[in-house]
Amino acid sequence: MANILIVDDEKKIRHILGIMLGCKGHKISEAGSGKEALALMETEAFDVVISDIRMPEMDGLELLRHIKKMEIPVPVIVITAFGTIESAVNAMKEGAVDYITKPFDEERIILAVEKAVGVSRILKENVKLKRELKRLTQKGEIICVSKPMQKVMEVASRVAQKPDTTVLITGESGTGKEVVARFIHNHSPRAKGRFVAVNCAAITDTLVQSTLFGHEKGAFTGAEKSKQGVFEYASGGTLLLDEIGDLPIEAQAKLLRALQEKTIQRVGGNEAIKVDVRVICATNQDLEQLVKEGAFRQDLYYRINVFPIHIPPLRQRKEAILPLAEYFIKKFLDPESNGQMQLLTQGAKKILMNYSWPGNIRELANTMERAIILAGLPPVTAEHLEFLRSSQTSDHPDTRFSLDENGINLEELEKDLIKQALQLTNNNQSAAARLLGLTRSKFRTRVKQLEEGS
C-alpha cells in the first residue's frame, strides 16, 4: 500500500483517481493546488504524487521544481488534458517519472503508480544512505571511502543502539580505534553522557586501580581526600579502556567483577558503588596470545569480547589513502582558500600510494601537516614528500651484522634495535617492547640504562 497525493484543481478528477487507486488499497490524500500540495508534503511523507500540469497559482511544472529544490524524495506522475510532446519533455526534464494524458485509462494509471512506487523505494533508500554517510562523517571525522571501513561503520552503527553491550575494538596503532569508539558513543542512547578515554598503558601499576575505581581518603600515602575513579565519572556514558592488553594482571580481576556486577569498590573503601556505564576496550595486541602466555585473564577476555570490531590497517585499504590525504590537507588550509585548487600532484600521489604507512592514519595526518607546511600552499608535490622515501628505507634497514677485526658493539646494536622498534610503532613503548619480546617494564629499564650510559 502506498501513500498517494493527488493534486488537481478539478475535484471530479481527484475523486475519480481516488476511487481507482483506493480500490487497490492505497491511501489517498487530495490537494486542489500546488501550494496546498507543498503544505501537505511539509507535514506528511508521500510515496507518489499525481499532479495535473495546468492549475491556477502554481502549475504542475512549478510544483515539480519546488519538490526538487526542497529535495523531497517522492516520484511525480503528471497528467494533463492538453498533451503535447513539448509539455511531456518539459515535465520529464523537471523530474517527472511518467506523463499521462486525459482521458486516462485505469490500467495505465495503475501501472504508472506501481512503477512510481518502485522509484519511491529507491529515492528513500538513497536519502537514507546519504543521511548515514553524513552521520559517519560527523562527530568523529571518519572518512568511509573503502569497503572495509564502510563495513566497520555499519557494525559500529548497529552496536551503538545497544547501550549496554561491551565492545572490543582491535587494530594496529593509529588506525582510529578511539575515533570509532567515540562514534559508537555519539550515536548511542548514551550520547548525552560523558565519553571518558583511559590509556591503560600510560597508568603506573601502583595507580591503576585508583584510576579505574577511585580511592578513599587515607587509602595510601598522598590520598588526602576521596576521589572518584573513571568508572564513576563516566557513569551514564561510555568508558574507553584503550590498550587494555597492558592492564596489570592484578587489576584485571577487579575489572572483571566491575563488568559482571556493574559495581565498583574504591581503593581503601568497603562500599559497593553501582555504576551505569558502557565499556569499550581497545587494543593493538593479540589478546588470545596474551591469554595463552598467562598475561591476560581468559575470563576477562571472554567478557570484553562480546562484540568485536576489527579495524584494518591503512595498507589494506589503499583506496582510502588519497581521499584521507586530501581531507587532512584541507584541514590545515585557510577556510577561505579556493576549494577547487589541486591538492596533490601525480608524483605526490604515487609516493603516498607506494608507502606502507606503519603508523596508519595517524602517521598520514602528521605527514600531510608536515607536507603542507613545506609546500606553503597546495599542491603538495613529490619534493614535499621526499622525507617519506628516506623513512621507508630506514624502516627496513640492513640488519645483517658481521664480525670484523674490531668485533661488534653490542650496546650500539641494542640501541639501534630499540630505535627501529620505536620508529615502527610510532614511539609507542608498549608496542616496541612487544616487537623485541620484552615486557614493558624491562623495555623501559633498558632504555633508561642505555640513556644513562650514553
C-alpha positions as CSV (number, residue, x, y, z in Angstrom):
1,M,0.0,0.0,0.0
2,A,1.3,3.4,-1.0
3,N,0.5,6.9,0.4
4,I,-0.5,8.9,-2.7
5,L,-1.2,12.6,-3.0
6,I,-3.5,13.6,-5.9
7,V,-3.1,17.3,-7.0
8,D,-5.7,18.7,-9.3
9,D,-7.8,21.8,-9.3
10,E,-10.8,19.8,-10.6
11,K,-12.5,18.0,-7.7
12,K,-14.1,15.5,-10.1
13,I,-10.7,14.3,-11.4
14,R,-9.4,13.9,-7.8
15,H,-12.5,11.9,-6.9
16,I,-12.1,9.5,-9.9
17,L,-8.4,8.9,-9.3
18,G,-9.1,8.4,-5.6
19,I,-11.7,5.7,-6.3
20,M,-9.4,3.9,-8.9
21,L,-6.4,3.8,-6.5
22,G,-8.3,3.4,-3.3
23,C,-9.8,0.2,-4.6
24,K,-6.2,-1.1,-4.9
25,G,-5.6,-0.5,-1.2
26,H,-3.6,2.8,-1.5
27,K,-4.1,5.6,1.0
28,I,-5.3,8.8,-0.8
29,S,-4.8,12.4,0.1
30,E,-6.0,15.3,-2.1
31,A,-4.8,18.9,-2.8
32,G,-6.6,21.4,-5.0
33,S,-3.4,23.4,-5.9
34,G,0.3,23.2,-6.0
35,K,0.7,25.4,-2.9
36,E,-1.8,23.2,-0.9
37,A,0.2,20.1,-2.1
38,L,3.5,21.6,-0.8
39,A,1.9,22.4,2.5
40,L,0.8,18.8,2.9
41,M,4.3,17.5,1.9
42,E,5.8,19.5,4.7
43,T,3.9,17.6,7.3
44,E,3.5,14.2,5.7
45,A,5.7,11.8,3.7
46,F,4.1,10.6,0.4
47,D,5.2,7.7,-1.7
48,V,3.8,9.0,-5.0
49,V,2.4,12.4,-6.2
50,I,0.0,12.6,-9.2
51,S,-0.3,16.1,-10.4
52,D,-2.1,18.0,-13.1
53,I,0.0,20.4,-15.2
54,R,-2.4,23.2,-15.7
55,M,-3.5,24.7,-12.4
56,P,-4.0,28.2,-11.1
57,E,-1.5,29.9,-8.8
58,M,1.1,27.1,-9.1
59,D,1.1,24.7,-12.1
60,G,2.4,21.2,-12.1
61,L,5.8,22.1,-13.6
62,E,6.4,24.7,-10.9
63,L,5.4,22.1,-8.3
64,L,8.0,19.7,-9.7
65,R,10.6,22.4,-9.4
66,H,9.7,23.1,-5.8
67,I,9.8,19.4,-4.9
68,K,13.3,19.1,-6.5
69,K,14.5,22.2,-4.7
70,M,13.2,21.0,-1.4
71,E,14.8,17.6,-2.0
72,I,11.6,15.8,-1.2
73,P,12.2,12.1,-2.1
74,V,8.9,11.5,-4.0
75,P,8.3,10.5,-7.6
76,V,5.7,12.6,-9.5
77,I,3.3,11.5,-12.3
78,V,1.9,14.3,-14.3
79,I,-1.5,14.3,-16.0
80,T,-3.0,16.8,-18.5
81,A,-5.8,17.2,-21.0
82,F,-3.5,19.3,-23.2
83,G,-0.9,16.7,-24.1
84,T,1.9,17.8,-26.4
85,I,5.4,16.4,-27.0
86,E,6.8,19.7,-25.7
87,S,4.9,19.6,-22.4
88,A,5.9,15.9,-21.9
89,V,9.6,16.7,-22.4
90,N,9.4,19.7,-20.1
91,A,7.8,17.6,-17.4
92,M,10.4,14.9,-17.7
93,K,13.2,17.5,-17.5
94,E,11.8,18.8,-14.3
95,G,11.9,15.2,-12.8
96,A,8.5,13.6,-13.6
97,V,8.7,9.8,-13.7
98,D,5.7,9.5,-16.0
99,Y,3.3,11.5,-18.2
100,I,-0.4,10.6,-18.8
101,T,-2.9,12.4,-20.9
102,K,-6.6,12.8,-20.1
103,P,-8.9,11.0,-20.5
104,F,-6.8,8.3,-18.9
105,D,-7.2,4.6,-18.8
106,E,-7.5,3.0,-15.4
107,E,-5.0,0.2,-16.2
108,R,-2.5,2.9,-17.4
109,I,-2.8,4.7,-14.1
110,I,-2.4,1.6,-12.0
111,L,0.8,0.6,-13.9
112,A,2.2,4.1,-13.7
113,V,1.6,4.1,-9.9
114,E,3.3,0.6,-9.5
115,K,6.3,1.9,-11.4
116,A,6.4,5.1,-9.3
117,V,6.2,3.1,-6.0
118,G,9.4,1.2,-7.1
119,V,11.1,4.5,-7.8
120,S,9.9,5.8,-4.4
121,R,11.7,3.0,-2.6
122,I,14.9,3.8,-4.4
123,L,14.7,7.5,-3.6
124,K,14.0,6.8,0.0
125,E,16.9,4.4,0.2
126,N,19.2,7.0,-1.4
127,V,18.2,9.6,1.2
128,K,18.8,7.0,4.0
129,L,22.3,6.3,2.6
130,K,23.1,10.0,2.4
131,R,22.0,10.6,6.0
132,E,24.0,7.6,7.1
133,L,27.1,8.9,5.3
134,K,26.6,12.3,7.0
135,R,26.3,10.6,10.3
136,L,29.5,8.7,9.7
137,T,31.5,11.8,8.8
138,Q,30.2,13.9,11.7
139,K,31.3,13.8,15.3
140,G,34.2,11.7,14.6
141,E,35.9,12.8,11.4
142,I,35.5,9.4,9.8
143,I,36.2,9.1,6.1
144,C,34.5,6.0,4.7
145,V,35.6,5.5,1.1
146,S,36.8,1.9,1.4
147,K,34.6,-1.1,1.7
148,P,36.4,-2.5,4.8
149,M,35.7,0.8,6.7
150,Q,32.2,1.0,5.5
151,K,31.6,-2.4,7.0
152,V,33.3,-1.3,10.2
153,M,31.0,1.7,10.5
154,E,27.9,-0.4,9.6
155,V,28.5,-2.8,12.5
156,A,29.5,0.2,14.8
157,S,26.2,1.8,14.0
158,R,24.3,-1.3,15.0
159,V,26.1,-1.8,18.3
160,A,25.7,1.9,19.1
161,Q,22.0,1.3,19.6
162,K,22.7,-1.3,22.3
163,P,23.9,0.9,25.1
164,D,25.0,-1.8,27.5
165,T,26.9,-4.1,25.1
166,T,30.6,-4.3,25.8
167,V,32.7,-3.7,22.6
168,L,36.3,-4.8,21.8
169,I,38.0,-2.8,19.1
170,T,41.2,-4.2,17.7
171,G,43.7,-2.9,15.2
172,E,47.1,-1.5,14.7
173,S,48.3,1.7,16.3
174,G,47.0,4.7,14.5
175,T,44.0,3.0,12.7
176,G,41.4,5.1,14.5
177,K,40.2,2.9,17.3
178,E,39.3,5.8,19.6
179,V,37.5,7.6,16.7
180,V,35.3,4.5,16.2
181,A,34.7,4.3,20.0
182,R,33.6,8.0,20.0
183,F,31.3,7.3,17.0
184,I,29.6,4.5,18.9
185,H,29.1,6.8,21.9
186,N,27.9,9.8,19.9
187,H,25.3,7.7,18.1
188,S,24.1,5.8,21.1
189,P,21.4,6.5,23.7
190,R,24.3,7.4,26.0
191,A,25.4,10.3,23.8
192,K,24.3,12.9,26.4
193,G,26.6,11.3,29.0
194,R,30.4,11.6,29.2
195,F,32.8,9.8,26.9
196,V,35.9,9.1,29.0
197,A,39.1,7.6,27.5
198,V,41.8,6.0,29.6
199,N,45.1,4.7,28.2
200,C,45.9,1.7,30.4
201,A,49.5,1.6,29.1
202,A,50.1,5.1,30.5
203,I,49.0,4.4,34.1
204,T,51.6,3.2,36.6
205,D,51.0,-0.2,38.1
206,T,50.5,1.4,41.6
207,L,47.8,3.8,40.5
208,V,45.8,1.7,38.0
209,Q,43.1,0.6,40.5
210,S,42.8,4.1,41.9
211,T,42.4,5.5,38.4
212,L,39.7,3.0,37.5
213,F,37.8,2.7,40.7
214,G,38.8,5.7,42.8
215,H,40.1,5.8,46.4
216,E,39.0,6.8,49.8
217,K,40.8,9.4,51.9
218,G,43.9,7.9,53.5
219,A,43.9,4.8,51.4
220,F,47.6,5.3,50.6
221,T,50.3,7.9,51.0
222,G,49.2,11.1,49.3
223,A,45.5,10.2,49.3
224,E,44.5,13.4,51.1
225,K,40.8,13.2,50.0
226,S,38.4,10.7,48.5
227,K,38.4,10.7,44.7
228,Q,36.1,9.2,42.0
229,G,37.6,6.7,39.5
230,V,36.8,6.8,35.8
231,F,34.0,4.2,36.2
232,E,32.1,6.6,38.5
233,Y,33.0,9.7,36.5
234,A,31.7,8.1,33.2
235,S,28.5,6.7,34.8
236,G,25.7,7.3,32.4
237,G,28.1,7.5,29.5
238,T,30.9,5.5,27.8
239,L,34.3,4.4,29.2
240,L,37.0,3.6,26.7
241,L,39.8,1.4,28.1
242,D,42.5,1.9,25.5
243,E,45.5,-0.5,25.4
244,I,43.6,-3.0,27.5
245,G,46.3,-5.6,26.9
246,D,48.7,-3.5,29.1
247,L,46.4,-3.6,32.2
248,P,48.3,-5.3,35.1
249,I,47.0,-8.8,35.9
250,E,46.1,-7.8,39.4
251,A,43.7,-5.1,38.2
252,Q,42.1,-7.5,35.6
253,A,40.2,-9.4,38.3
254,K,38.6,-6.2,39.7
255,L,37.8,-5.1,36.2
256,L,36.0,-8.4,35.5
257,R,34.0,-8.0,38.7
258,A,33.0,-4.4,37.8
259,L,31.8,-5.6,34.3
260,Q,29.9,-8.5,35.7
261,E,28.3,-6.9,38.8
262,K,28.2,-3.3,37.5
263,T,29.5,-2.3,40.8
264,I,33.0,-1.0,41.9
265,Q,34.7,-0.6,45.2
266,R,37.1,2.3,45.8
267,V,40.6,1.5,47.0
268,G,40.5,1.6,50.8
269,G,36.7,1.5,50.9
270,N,34.1,-1.2,51.7
271,E,31.0,0.2,50.0
272,A,29.8,-1.4,46.7
273,I,29.1,1.5,44.4
274,K,26.6,1.0,41.5
275,V,27.8,2.2,38.1
276,D,25.9,2.5,34.8
277,V,28.5,2.7,32.0
278,R,29.1,1.1,28.7
279,V,32.7,-0.2,28.5
280,I,34.6,-0.2,25.2
281,C,38.0,-1.8,25.2
282,A,40.7,-1.2,22.5
283,T,44.0,-2.9,21.8
284,N,46.6,-3.3,19.1
285,Q,47.7,-6.6,20.8
286,D,46.7,-10.2,20.2
287,L,44.7,-10.8,23.3
288,E,44.3,-14.5,22.6
289,Q,48.0,-14.9,22.5
290,L,48.4,-13.0,25.8
291,V,45.8,-15.4,27.3
292,K,48.0,-18.3,26.2
293,E,51.0,-16.7,27.7
294,G,49.2,-16.1,31.0
295,A,49.5,-12.3,30.7
296,F,45.7,-11.7,30.3
297,R,42.9,-13.4,32.1
298,Q,40.8,-15.7,29.9
299,D,37.6,-15.0,31.7
300,L,38.1,-11.2,31.2
301,Y,38.9,-11.7,27.5
302,Y,35.6,-13.5,27.0
303,R,33.8,-10.8,29.0
304,I,35.1,-7.9,26.9
305,N,34.9,-9.7,23.6
306,V,31.1,-9.6,23.4
307,F,31.0,-7.5,20.2
308,P,34.4,-7.4,18.4
309,I,35.2,-4.8,15.8
310,H,38.5,-5.1,13.9
311,I,39.8,-2.0,12.1
312,P,42.1,-3.0,9.1
313,P,45.4,-1.2,8.7
314,L,45.7,1.6,6.1
315,R,47.8,-0.6,3.8
316,Q,44.8,-3.0,3.4
317,R,42.5,-0.2,2.3
318,K,44.7,1.8,-0.2
319,E,41.7,3.3,-1.9
320,A,41.3,5.5,1.3
321,I,44.9,6.9,1.2
322,L,44.4,9.7,-1.3
323,P,40.9,10.9,-0.1
324,L,42.3,10.9,3.5
325,A,45.4,12.8,2.4
326,E,43.3,15.5,0.7
327,Y,41.0,15.7,3.7
328,F,43.9,16.4,6.0
329,I,45.4,19.0,3.6
330,K,42.0,20.8,3.6
331,K,42.0,20.8,7.4
332,F,45.3,22.6,7.5
333,L,44.3,25.2,4.9
334,D,42.7,28.6,5.4
335,P,38.9,28.0,5.2
336,E,38.7,30.8,2.6
337,S,41.2,29.1,0.3
338,N,39.9,28.1,-3.1
339,G,38.2,24.7,-2.7
340,Q,38.8,23.8,-6.4
341,M,42.6,24.0,-6.3
342,Q,44.7,21.0,-7.0
343,L,45.9,19.5,-3.7
344,L,48.3,16.7,-4.8
345,T,50.4,16.3,-7.9
346,Q,50.6,12.9,-9.6
347,G,54.1,12.4,-8.2
348,A,52.9,13.1,-4.7
349,K,50.1,10.6,-5.1
350,K,52.5,7.9,-6.3
351,I,54.7,8.3,-3.3
352,L,51.7,8.2,-0.9
353,M,50.3,5.1,-2.6
354,N,53.6,3.3,-2.5
355,Y,54.4,4.0,1.2
356,S,53.5,1.2,3.7
357,W,52.1,3.5,6.4
358,P,53.2,1.6,9.5
359,G,51.7,4.4,11.7
360,N,48.4,4.2,9.7
361,I,46.0,7.2,9.7
362,R,47.8,9.0,12.5
363,E,51.0,8.9,10.5
364,L,49.2,10.0,7.3
365,A,47.7,13.0,9.2
366,N,51.1,14.0,10.6
367,T,52.7,13.6,7.1
368,M,50.2,15.8,5.4
369,E,50.6,18.5,8.1
370,R,54.4,18.4,7.5
371,A,54.0,18.5,3.8
372,I,51.6,21.4,3.7
373,I,54.0,23.4,5.9
374,L,56.8,22.7,3.5
375,A,54.6,23.5,0.5
376,G,53.1,26.7,1.9
377,L,50.1,26.3,-0.5
378,P,48.8,23.4,-2.5
379,P,49.6,21.4,-4.5
380,V,51.8,19.1,-2.4
381,T,54.4,17.7,-4.7
382,A,56.8,14.7,-4.7
383,E,59.5,17.1,-3.4
384,H,57.5,17.9,-0.3
385,L,57.2,14.2,0.5
386,E,60.8,13.3,-0.1
387,F,61.2,12.5,3.6
388,L,58.8,9.6,3.2
389,R,61.2,7.9,0.8
390,S,64.1,8.1,3.3
391,S,61.7,7.0,6.1
392,Q,60.6,4.0,4.0
393,T,64.3,3.0,3.6
394,S,65.0,3.4,7.3
395,D,62.0,1.3,8.3
396,H,63.7,-1.6,6.6
397,P,67.4,-1.2,7.3
398,D,70.1,-3.8,6.6
399,T,70.1,-5.7,9.8
400,R,72.8,-8.1,8.8
401,F,75.7,-7.6,11.2
402,S,79.1,-9.3,10.7
403,L,82.2,-9.6,12.8
404,D,85.3,-7.7,11.8
405,E,88.6,-7.2,13.4
406,N,87.0,-4.8,15.9
407,G,84.1,-7.1,16.7
408,I,80.5,-5.9,17.3
409,N,79.5,-3.1,19.7
410,L,76.5,-4.9,21.3
411,E,75.4,-1.7,23.1
412,E,75.2,0.2,19.8
413,L,73.3,-2.8,18.2
414,E,70.8,-2.8,21.1
415,K,70.3,1.0,20.8
416,D,69.7,0.6,17.0
417,L,67.1,-2.2,17.6
418,I,65.3,-0.1,20.2
419,K,65.3,2.9,17.8
420,Q,63.9,0.8,15.0
421,A,61.2,-0.7,17.2
422,L,60.1,2.8,18.3
423,Q,60.1,4.1,14.7
424,L,57.9,1.2,13.6
425,T,55.4,1.7,16.5
426,N,55.3,5.5,16.3
427,N,57.1,5.8,19.6
428,N,54.6,3.5,21.5
429,Q,56.9,1.9,24.1
430,S,54.5,-0.9,24.9
431,A,54.2,-1.9,21.3
432,A,58.0,-1.5,20.8
433,A,58.6,-3.8,23.8
434,R,56.4,-6.5,22.3
435,L,58.3,-6.3,19.0
436,L,61.5,-7.0,20.9
437,G,60.0,-9.7,23.0
438,L,60.4,-7.7,26.3
439,T,57.9,-6.8,29.0
440,R,57.0,-3.1,29.2
441,S,58.9,-2.6,32.5
442,K,62.1,-4.4,31.1
443,F,62.0,-2.3,28.0
444,R,61.7,0.9,29.9
445,T,64.5,-0.2,32.3
446,R,66.8,-1.0,29.3
447,V,66.1,2.3,27.6
448,K,66.9,4.2,30.8
449,Q,70.2,2.2,31.3
450,L,71.2,2.9,27.7
451,E,70.4,6.7,28.1
452,E,72.4,6.9,31.3
453,G,75.3,5.1,29.7
454,S,75.5,7.3,26.6
